[in-house]
């Protein structure tokens, strides 16, 4: 969690000035961050997450990050890093369903 997000979440209870002082940033920089809105990267992550969610749902929850990553590249033509897909899936709690049969390994 970024310092600014921390301040945003706790400012109602403790106040902006007190939270800023606690984490070592100026109130002006917090308000500038608050006005700016989501970055281009955060907006791209949201669009990508919608695609990831759709692929995961369409697979019945069976696909994990490696398969979702492959599906994004092959079927959707979206070039994205494997670790980025894994990070986004992790933040949303999307995991592959484990089959009852297992892998056969002891």
C-alpha positions in Angstrom: 0.0 0.0 0.0 1.3 3.4 -0.9 1.7 6.1 1.7 -1.0 8.2 0.0 -3.4 5.3 -0.1 -2.8 4.8 3.6 -3.5 8.5 4.3 -6.7 8.3 2.2 -8.0 5.3 4.2 -7.2 6.7 7.6 -7.7 10.4 7.2 -11.4 10.3 8.3 -10.4 9.0 11.6 -7.1 10.8 12.3 -7.1 13.7 9.9 -5.0 14.4 6.8 -2.3 16.5 8.6 -1.7 13.9 11.3 -1.5 11.0 8.8 0.9 13.0 6.5 3.1 13.7 9.5 3.1 10.1 10.5 4.2 8.8 7.1 6.5 11.7 6.3 4.8 13.5 3.3 3.4 17.0 3.0 -0.4 17.5 2.9 0.1 19.4 -0.4 1.6 16.3 -2.0 -1.2 14.1 -0.7 -3.9 16.5 -2.1 -2.0 16.6 -5.4 -2.1 12.8 -5.6 -5.7 12.7 -4.6 -6.7 15.2 -7.4 -4.7 13.4 -10.1 -6.7 10.2 -10.1 -5.5 6.8 -11.3 -2.3 6.6 -13.4 -2.3 5.3 -17.0 -0.8 2.1 -15.6 -3.6 1.6 -13.1 -6.2 2.2 -15.8 -4.5 -0.3 -18.1 -4.4 -2.8 -15.2 -8.2 -2.4 -14.7 -8.8 -3.1 -18.4 -6.5 -6.0 -18.3 -8.1 -7.3 -15.2 -11.5 -7.3 -16.9 -10.0 -9.6 -19.7 -8.3 -11.8 -17.1 -11.5 -12.2 -15.1 -13.5 -13.1 -18.3 -10.9 -15.8 -19.3 -10.8 -17.2 -15.8 -14.7 -17.3 -15.6 -14.9 -18.9 -19.1 -12.5 -21.6 -18.0 -14.8 -22.4 -15.1 -12.1 -21.2 -12.7 -9.7 -23.9 -13.9 -7.1 -21.6 -15.5 -4.2 -20.2 -13.4 -1.8 -17.4 -14.3 0.2 -19.4 -16.9 -2.9 -20.5 -18.9 -4.5 -17.1 -18.6 -1.3 -15.5 -19.8 -1.2 -17.8 -22.8 -4.8 -17.2 -23.6 -4.3 -13.4 -23.5 -1.4 -13.7 -25.9 -2.7 -16.3 -28.3 -6.5 -15.7 -28.4 -6.7 -12.1 -27.6 -3.5 -10.8 -29.0 -2.6 -8.9 -25.8 1.1 -8.8 -25.1 1.6 -8.7 -21.4 4.1 -10.1 -18.9 3.5 -13.3 -17.1 4.3 -11.8 -13.8 1.9 -8.9 -14.3 -0.9 -11.4 -15.0 0.0 -13.3 -11.9 0.1 -10.1 -9.8 -3.3 -9.0 -11.0 -4.8 -12.4 -10.4 -3.3 -12.5 -6.9 -4.8 -9.1 -6.0 -8.2 -10.2 -7.1 -8.0 -13.6 -5.5 -8.3 -15.5 -8.8 -6.7 -18.9 -8.5 -6.8 -22.1 -10.5 -9.2 -24.8 -9.4 -7.4 -27.9 -8.3 -8.8 -31.1 -9.7 -9.8 -34.0 -7.5 -7.5 -36.4 -9.3 -4.3 -34.5 -8.6 -1.1 -34.9 -10.6 -0.5 -38.5 -9.5 2.7 -37.5 -7.6 3.3 -38.6 -4.1 
